[in-house]
Amino acid sequence: MQFLYTYPSYLDEIIENLKDRDWLVHNFNSVDDFEVYNFANYLYNKKNGVTYTIYLDLNVYQFIVNAFKKDKPKKEFRDAMGLVAFCQIAEIELDPTYAVYEKINYRTDDKLLNEVLSDLKLFHRINNINNSSMVEYALGYIDTISPAATYTMDSTVIKKNLTKYRRLREWDSLYLIVLYVIYASQLPKLSTLDKLKKVIEWMIIEFRLSLVGITFAAIYFSKTPMKRMMKYKVADDPRSKQRSAFNMTWDLYNLNRYFRMWTEQEPQQESMFASGDKVFNAILRKSIKVQQTSCLDSFEEFLPQNIVTYLEKITFQPVSTLREFITLKPGLHLIETN
């Protein structure tokens, strides 16, 4: 059975703007990256019980909130509102949970928490605006938006939930991986590829494998790393260094959470990620490719073939491979990994 969907002509311009932004990352098999902007697919699949959620990173979340908070609209704000308008038409849910956690960043002062809760309430009010006014703002016809008058939210309960844990699950683990990547990057007399091997071997011998950690390290220690991958700078003051390491960890945490959602979600639930960070999107797309193909062929775009072969062997057969490549010290044992 085929369905025909009508849509307003302005949607074409909004979709073109979103394609240019390239914010959306997905794990759908045999679906072109631009095909994710076909709203009819979501409406058709929803008739068959499939639900869709887009998880927002802090950048896109802040663009949406700033569309109301800032006096002078930027193109990013307009396109973010275009994303909200598109999701309304395609009946896709927007989830800001991880953006909110990242903004708090384990701080507990009341001033910050009140600001975060105020922004979250504003986000939901914006997400419930009449679609036509969002479209006018997104296309530049108007410069201000008026959120829905009210949104019911139990701020006390949400505040308690946001601060109940010292660390989110797996955050500390990924923080340690980030610190080791930073440490390896500072080692003298080692080539970048030797630094990459050192990071991977450390993960297997002393810690644990992480697909997003491997992908980040593989791109960063290649001959063509992306700009701003390494936020940590040796010349910075201690507080700035910690803040940079935290920011890098949030990227890996959000990447890792996407894979958790992907592998643990119900059959009729589908998810995507919207990020304004090109590095984040590149790492996520490469990691998804590895997960889908069970090989590292996509790494050949930025690493020599012999290094890709080594990484593939060591990550998919860690114990047997390391026994070939590494002479273990007395008392050091390989850890079996899944």
C-alpha positions in Angstrom: 0.0 0.0 0.0 1.3 3.4 -0.9 0.6 6.7 0.9 0.8 10.2 -0.6 1.8 13.0 1.7 1.3 16.7 1.0 3.6 19.3 2.4 4.0 23.0 2.3 6.5 24.4 -0.2 8.6 26.1 2.4 9.7 22.7 3.7 12.0 22.3 0.7 14.1 25.3 1.7 14.2 24.2 5.4 15.4 20.8 4.3 18.1 22.2 2.1 19.4 24.3 5.0 19.4 21.2 7.2 21.3 19.2 4.6 23.9 22.0 4.4 24.3 21.9 8.2 24.7 18.1 8.1 23.8 17.9 11.8 21.9 14.6 11.7 23.8 11.3 12.2 21.9 8.0 11.9 22.6 4.2 11.9 19.9 3.2 9.3 21.0 0.5 7.0 21.1 1.4 3.3 19.8 4.9 3.9 21.6 7.8 2.3 22.6 10.6 4.7 20.3 13.0 2.8 17.4 10.5 2.8 17.0 11.1 6.5 15.4 14.4 5.6 12.5 12.7 3.8 9.7 13.4 6.2 7.3 11.0 4.5 9.4 8.0 5.5 8.9 8.8 9.2 5.1 9.4 8.8 4.8 6.1 6.9 6.8 4.1 9.4 4.9 5.6 12.3 1.7 4.1 10.9 3.5 0.8 11.5 4.3 1.6 15.1 7.9 2.9 14.6 8.9 5.9 16.8 11.8 8.2 16.1 13.8 10.3 18.6 16.6 12.8 17.8 19.0 13.3 20.7 20.5 16.8 20.8 24.1 17.7 21.6 24.7 20.9 23.6 25.5 23.0 20.5 22.2 22.4 18.8 20.3 22.5 22.0 21.8 25.9 22.8 21.0 27.2 19.3 17.3 26.4 19.9 17.2 28.1 23.3 19.2 31.1 22.0 16.7 31.6 19.2 14.6 33.2 22.0 17.2 34.4 24.4 19.4 36.3 22.0 18.3 39.6 20.5 20.2 39.2 17.2 19.3 35.9 15.4 22.2 34.0 13.9 22.0 31.5 11.0 22.6 28.7 13.4 19.6 29.7 15.5 17.4 29.9 12.4 18.5 26.5 11.2 18.0 25.0 14.6 14.5 26.2 14.6 14.1 24.7 11.1 15.1 21.4 12.7 12.4 21.8 15.3 9.8 22.6 12.5 10.9 19.6 10.5 10.6 17.3 13.5 7.1 18.6 14.1 6.0 17.8 10.5 7.8 14.4 10.6 6.5 13.6 14.1 10.0 13.0 15.5 10.7 13.6 19.2 13.5 15.8 20.3 15.4 14.8 23.5 17.7 17.3 25.2 18.7 15.0 28.1 22.4 14.6 27.4 22.8 18.3 26.4 21.4 19.2 29.8 23.8 16.9 31.7 26.7 18.3 29.8 25.8 21.8 30.5 25.6 21.1 34.3 29.0 19.2 34.0 28.7 17.9 37.6 28.5 21.4 39.1 25.9 21.8 41.8 25.7 25.5 42.6 22.1 26.8 42.7 22.6 29.7 40.2 23.7 27.3 37.5 21.1 24.7 38.2 18.3 27.3 38.1 19.6 28.6 34.8 19.7 25.1 33.4 16.2 24.4 34.5 15.0 27.7 33.1 16.6 26.9 29.7 15.1 23.4 29.8 11.6 24.8 30.4 12.2 27.3 27.6 13.2 24.5 25.3 10.0 22.7 25.8 8.0 25.9 25.4 9.8 26.5 22.1 9.2 22.9 21.0 5.5 23.5 21.4 5.3 26.7 19.3 2.9 26.8 16.4 4.8 25.4 13.4 4.1 28.5 11.1 5.9 31.0 13.4 8.9 28.6 13.7 9.0 28.4 9.9 8.9 32.2 9.5 11.8 32.6 12.0 13.8 29.7 10.3 13.5 31.3 6.9 14.3 34.8 8.1 10.9 36.4 7.7 10.8 37.4 11.3 13.6 38.0 13.9 11.8 37.1 17.1 9.8 34.0 18.3 7.2 33.7 21.0 7.3 30.4 22.9 4.2 28.7 24.2 2.9 30.6 27.2 3.4 27.8 29.7 4.9 24.3 30.1 4.3 22.2 33.1 7.5 20.9 34.6 8.3 19.7 38.1 11.6 21.6 38.5 12.2 20.1 42.0 12.1 16.5 40.8 14.2 17.3 37.7 16.8 19.1 39.7 17.1 16.2 42.1 17.5 13.7 39.3 20.1 15.8 37.5 22.3 16.0 40.6 21.7 12.6 42.3 24.8 10.9 40.7 28.4 11.9 41.2 29.1 10.6 37.7 27.0 9.2 34.9 27.6 5.6 34.2 30.8 5.1 32.1 31.8 8.7 32.2 34.9 8.1 34.4 35.9 5.2 32.2 35.9 7.4 29.1 37.6 10.2 31.0 40.5 7.9 31.7 40.7 7.0 28.0 40.8 10.8 27.1 43.6 11.3 29.6 45.6 8.5 28.1 45.2 9.9 24.6 46.4 13.3 25.9 49.3 11.6 27.6 50.3 9.7 24.5 50.0 12.8 22.4 52.7 14.4 24.5 55.2 11.6 24.3 58.5 12.6 22.5 60.3 10.6 19.9 57.2 8.5 18.9 55.6 8.9 15.6 51.9 9.6 15.5 51.2 6.0 14.4 53.3 4.6 17.2 51.3 6.7 19.6 48.1 5.3 18.2 49.4 1.7 18.7 50.4 2.6 22.2 46.9 3.8 23.0 45.2 0.7 21.6 47.6 -1.6 23.3 47.0 0.2 26.6 43.3 -0.2 26.3 43.6 -3.9 25.8 46.3 -4.8 28.3 45.5 -2.4 31.1 42.0 -1.1 30.6 39.2 -1.9 28.1 38.3 -1.6 24.5 36.1 1.3 23.4 34.9 1.6 19.9 34.5 5.4 20.1 37.8 5.7 21.9 39.6 3.7 19.1 37.9 5.7 16.4 38.8 9.0 18.0 42.5 7.9 18.5 42.7 6.5 15.0 41.5 9.8 13.4 43.5 12.0 15.8 46.8 10.1 15.4 46.5 9.8 11.6 48.3 12.1 9.2 45.1 14.1 8.6 43.5 14.7 12.0 40.5 17.0 12.1 40.9 20.5 13.4 40.0 21.0 17.1 40.0 17.3 17.9 42.5 17.9 20.7 41.0 20.6 22.9 43.8 20.2 25.6 46.7 22.6 25.3 49.9 22.2 27.2 50.3 26.0 27.6 46.9 26.4 29.3 46.4 26.9 33.0 45.3 23.8 35.1 41.7 24.7 35.2 41.5 25.2 31.4 43.3 21.9 30.9 40.7 20.1 33.1 37.8 21.9 31.3 39.2 20.8 27.9 39.6 17.2 29.1 36.1 17.3 30.4 34.8 18.6 27.1 36.5 15.8 25.2 35.0 13.3 27.6 31.5 14.6 27.1 32.0 14.0 23.4 33.0 10.4 23.9 30.3 9.9 26.5 27.6 11.1 24.1 29.0 9.0 21.3 29.0 6.0 23.6 25.5 6.7 24.7 24.3 6.6 21.1 25.7 3.1 20.7 24.0 2.0 24.0 20.7 3.4 22.7 21.2 1.7 19.4 22.0 -1.7 20.7 19.6 -1.7 23.6 16.5 0.0 22.0 13.3 -1.8 21.4 12.7 -3.0 17.8 10.1 -0.3 17.1 12.3 2.5 18.4 14.8 4.4 16.2 17.2 7.1 17.2 19.4 9.7 15.6 21.8 12.3 16.9 21.9 16.0 16.1 25.3 17.7 16.6 26.8 20.9 15.5 30.3 19.5 16.1 31.9 18.2 12.9 34.5 16.2 14.8 31.8 14.5 16.8 29.8 13.7 13.7 32.8 12.3 11.9 33.8 10.0 14.8 30.2 8.8 15.2 29.8 8.1 11.5 33.0 6.1 11.4 32.1 4.2 14.6 28.7 3.3 13.1 30.4 2.1 10.0 32.6 -0.2 12.0 29.6 -1.5 14.0 27.7 -2.2 10.8 30.5 -3.9 8.9 32.4 -5.5 11.7 35.6 -4.4 10.1 37.8 -1.3 10.0 37.8 -0.8 6.2 36.5 2.8 6.6 39.8 3.7 8.4 41.7 3.2 5.2 40.7 6.8 4.3 43.1 8.2 6.8 45.4 5.4 7.9 48.0 3.2 6.0 46.7 -0.3 5.1 49.3 -2.0 7.3 48.1 0.0 10.4 44.4 -0.8 9.6 45.3 -4.5 9.4 47.1 -4.3 12.7 44.3 -2.4 14.4 41.7 -4.8 13.0 43.6 -7.8 14.2 44.4 -6.4 17.6 40.8 -5.2 18.3 38.9 -8.1 17.0 41.4 -10.8 18.4 43.0 -8.9 21.2 44.5 -11.7 23.3 46.0 -13.8 20.6 47.3 -10.8 18.7 49.0 -9.2 21.7 50.8 -12.4 22.5 52.4 -12.2 19.0 53.3 -8.5 19.2 54.1 -7.9 22.9 56.4 -9.5 25.3 54.5 -9.4 28.6 56.2 -8.3 31.8 56.2 -10.7 34.7 53.0 -10.6 36.6 51.1 -8.8 33.7 48.2 -10.7 32.2 46.1 -10.0 29.3 42.5 -9.2 30.0 39.9 -11.0 28.0 37.5 -8.5 26.4 34.1 -8.9 24.8 
